[in-house]
Amino acid sequence: MKVTKWFLDPMKQEEWLNHILAQGYYLTKKSALDKYTFQKTKEDFVIRLDYRDHFSAKDYNEYLILHEDMGWELVSGSRLTGIHIWQRIRSGNDVLNSDSFSRVQYCKRMMNYTGMMALLFLFYFYLGAPHLNKIFLTPGLWDMPREWFWKAFLFELPFALMRISFPVLLIIFIFFFSNSYYKFYKLKKEAESNLN
């Protein structure tokens, strides 16, 4: 089974992948354009996502060996990419970040990831903002006769929607950043209270 699905929130991505795996599948491949390839299985697999900034070659090899020694198989991710997808047969302890400190660090990395994406879209939106005052660029569109108006309007509509999609995506990324920050803050407070 092949499915293409895009996610703005890595935690939702992990939840969706585990939902598919619960139906008797395992993930064999994920392409760069988020095309997921699943195969049917009788085993019960679980997936965990981990976000890591780029590694040195030595650190990345240690990262791989550590997870492989715990039975995890890397499905997607590389030394220079951020999101790593790990998969293994379900057992009693299927958590990558089991202690409080690791969970706090994981949420902090996710917060940084979503914050970086929000800033990237903010920068991109800022560059395109002067042009947003004219969403429909066809000259004289509003003065055309009725039969020509609808043809020109429907032709221009997809381009106009693309022009306004960036502010919408910016708002979505800011929401996910806020959500990641809240989870990070909550886990940090929980970890601090456990230390005291």
C-alpha positions as CSV (number, residue, x, y, z in Angstrom):
1,M,0.0,0.0,0.0
2,K,1.3,3.4,-0.9
3,V,0.0,6.6,0.7
4,T,1.1,10.2,0.2
5,K,0.4,12.4,3.2
6,W,2.0,15.6,4.5
7,F,2.3,16.7,8.1
8,L,3.1,19.9,9.8
9,D,3.2,18.4,13.2
10,P,5.6,15.5,13.7
11,M,3.7,14.2,16.7
12,K,0.5,13.9,14.5
13,Q,2.7,12.1,11.9
14,E,3.8,9.5,14.4
15,E,0.2,9.0,15.6
16,W,-1.0,8.5,12.0
17,L,1.8,6.1,11.2
18,N,1.0,4.0,14.3
19,H,-2.7,4.0,13.4
20,I,-1.7,2.4,10.0
21,L,0.6,-0.1,11.6
22,A,-2.2,-1.1,14.0
23,Q,-4.2,-2.3,11.0
24,G,-1.5,-5.0,10.3
25,Y,1.1,-3.1,8.2
26,Y,4.7,-2.1,8.6
27,L,6.5,0.8,6.9
28,T,9.1,-0.2,4.3
29,K,10.0,3.2,2.9
30,K,9.3,6.9,3.1
31,S,10.3,9.1,0.1
32,A,11.5,12.7,0.3
33,L,8.0,13.9,-0.8
34,D,6.3,12.0,2.0
35,K,5.1,9.0,0.0
36,Y,4.8,6.1,2.5
37,T,5.1,2.5,1.4
38,F,3.5,-0.1,3.7
39,Q,3.4,-3.9,3.5
40,K,1.0,-6.3,5.1
41,T,2.4,-8.2,8.1
42,K,1.3,-10.5,10.9
43,E,3.7,-8.8,13.4
44,D,2.7,-5.9,15.5
45,F,5.0,-3.0,14.7
46,V,5.4,0.4,16.4
47,I,6.9,3.6,15.0
48,R,8.6,6.4,16.9
49,L,9.8,9.7,15.4
50,D,12.9,11.5,16.6
51,Y,14.0,15.0,15.6
52,R,17.8,15.6,15.6
53,D,19.7,18.4,14.0
54,H,22.5,17.4,11.7
55,F,25.2,15.2,13.1
56,S,28.9,14.7,12.5
57,A,29.6,11.4,10.9
58,K,30.9,9.9,14.2
59,D,28.0,11.1,16.3
60,Y,25.5,9.8,13.7
61,N,27.1,6.4,13.7
62,E,26.8,6.3,17.5
63,Y,23.2,7.4,17.2
64,L,22.4,4.6,14.8
65,I,24.2,1.9,16.8
66,L,22.5,3.0,20.0
67,H,19.0,2.6,18.5
68,E,19.8,-0.5,16.5
69,D,21.1,-2.2,19.7
70,M,17.7,-1.5,21.3
71,G,16.0,-3.2,18.4
72,W,15.0,-0.2,16.4
73,E,15.2,-0.1,12.6
74,L,15.7,3.2,10.8
75,V,13.1,3.6,8.1
76,S,13.8,7.2,7.1
77,G,16.3,9.8,8.1
78,S,19.9,10.7,7.4
79,R,22.8,12.5,9.0
80,L,21.6,15.9,7.6
81,T,17.9,15.6,7.9
82,G,15.9,16.4,11.0
83,I,13.1,13.8,11.3
84,H,14.1,10.1,11.8
85,I,11.5,7.4,11.7
86,W,12.3,4.3,13.8
87,Q,10.3,1.1,13.7
88,R,10.4,-2.2,15.5
89,I,8.2,-5.1,16.6
90,R,6.1,-3.9,19.6
91,S,7.5,-4.9,23.0
92,G,7.0,-3.8,26.5
93,N,9.1,-0.6,26.2
94,D,8.5,1.1,22.9
95,V,9.5,4.6,23.9
96,L,12.6,6.3,22.4
97,N,12.7,9.0,25.1
98,S,11.8,7.2,28.3
99,D,13.2,9.4,31.0
100,S,12.1,12.9,31.9
101,F,15.2,14.6,30.6
102,S,15.0,12.9,27.2
103,R,11.4,13.8,26.8
104,V,12.1,17.4,27.7
105,Q,15.0,17.5,25.1
106,Y,12.7,15.8,22.5
107,C,10.0,18.5,23.0
108,K,12.7,21.2,22.9
109,R,14.0,19.9,19.5
110,M,10.4,19.7,18.2
111,M,9.8,23.2,19.4
112,N,12.9,24.4,17.6
113,Y,11.9,22.5,14.4
114,T,8.4,24.1,14.3
115,G,9.8,27.5,15.3
116,M,12.3,27.3,12.4
117,M,9.5,26.4,10.0
118,A,7.4,29.3,11.2
119,L,10.3,31.7,10.8
120,L,11.0,30.4,7.3
121,F,7.4,30.9,6.3
122,L,7.3,34.4,8.0
123,F,10.4,35.3,6.0
124,Y,8.9,34.0,2.8
125,F,5.6,35.8,3.5
126,Y,7.5,39.0,4.1
127,L,9.2,38.8,0.7
128,G,5.8,38.2,-1.0
129,A,3.7,40.6,1.1
130,P,3.9,43.6,-1.2
131,H,2.2,41.5,-3.9
132,L,-0.7,40.3,-1.8
133,N,-2.8,43.4,-2.4
134,K,-3.6,42.0,-5.8
135,I,-4.7,38.4,-5.4
136,F,-6.3,38.3,-8.8
137,L,-3.8,39.6,-11.4
138,T,-5.8,39.4,-14.6
139,P,-6.2,43.0,-15.9
140,G,-9.8,44.2,-16.1
141,L,-11.1,40.9,-14.6
142,W,-13.9,42.7,-12.7
143,D,-15.0,44.7,-15.7
144,M,-15.3,41.7,-18.2
145,P,-18.6,40.6,-19.6
146,R,-20.3,37.8,-17.7
147,E,-19.3,34.8,-19.9
148,W,-15.6,35.9,-20.1
149,F,-15.5,36.8,-16.4
150,W,-16.3,33.3,-15.3
151,K,-13.7,31.8,-17.6
152,A,-11.0,34.2,-16.5
153,F,-12.0,34.0,-12.8
154,L,-11.9,30.2,-12.8
155,F,-8.6,30.2,-14.6
156,E,-7.1,32.7,-12.1
157,L,-8.6,31.1,-9.0
158,P,-6.0,28.4,-8.4
159,F,-3.2,31.0,-8.6
160,A,-5.0,33.3,-6.3
161,L,-5.4,30.5,-3.8
162,M,-1.7,29.8,-4.0
163,R,-1.0,33.4,-3.3
164,I,-3.0,33.4,-0.1
165,S,-1.9,29.9,1.1
166,F,1.4,31.3,2.6
167,P,-0.3,33.4,5.3
168,V,-2.5,30.5,6.2
169,L,0.5,28.1,6.4
170,L,2.3,30.7,8.5
171,I,-0.6,30.8,11.0
172,I,-0.6,27.0,11.1
173,F,3.1,26.8,11.8
174,I,2.8,29.4,14.5
175,F,0.1,27.3,16.1
176,F,2.2,24.2,16.0
177,F,5.2,26.1,17.4
178,S,3.0,27.3,20.3
179,N,1.7,23.8,20.9
180,S,5.3,22.4,20.9
181,Y,6.4,25.2,23.3
182,Y,3.5,24.4,25.6
183,K,4.4,20.7,25.7
184,F,8.1,21.5,26.2
185,Y,7.2,23.9,29.1
186,K,4.8,21.3,30.7
187,L,7.4,18.5,30.5
188,K,10.1,20.7,31.8
189,K,8.1,21.7,34.9
190,E,7.2,18.0,35.4
191,A,10.8,17.0,35.2
192,E,11.9,19.7,37.6
193,S,9.2,18.7,40.1
194,N,10.4,15.0,39.9
195,L,13.9,16.2,40.7
196,N,12.8,18.0,43.9
